[in-house]
Amino acid sequence: MKLDKLLALLSFLVPGRLLSTRYLFKRLEILGQDPETCEHKWLVVAAIRNSVELQVQCVRCFAYSEVSDPSQQEWNDAFGAMENPYPWDDDSRVNPVRNG
């Protein structure tokens, strides 16, 4: 195991408030899979009001993407997603992952 990956795993033992935000994002980069080769497992994490889309995040590579044209029920359900993310199983409706 590479040293940076071992340190990233050990950092979970340190209270988050003692780690910089910059390092927390770096840790995601170190531990996450490559979005280009990842077999995504999506969670709905937010409703994007200005574009009326659902924001989804992969739990394996941490990439974000969107689901366009949600139904009224999907839209309503997404308003609690920031506090309680939930699985999204229809990969065919997830827009391609954006890099950067």
Secondary structure, 3 states (H helix, E strand, C coil): CCHHHHHHHHHHHCCHHHCCHHHHHHHHHHHCCCCCCCCCCEEEEEEECCCCEEEEEECCCCCEEEEECCCHHHHHHHCCCCCCCEEECCHHHECCCCCC
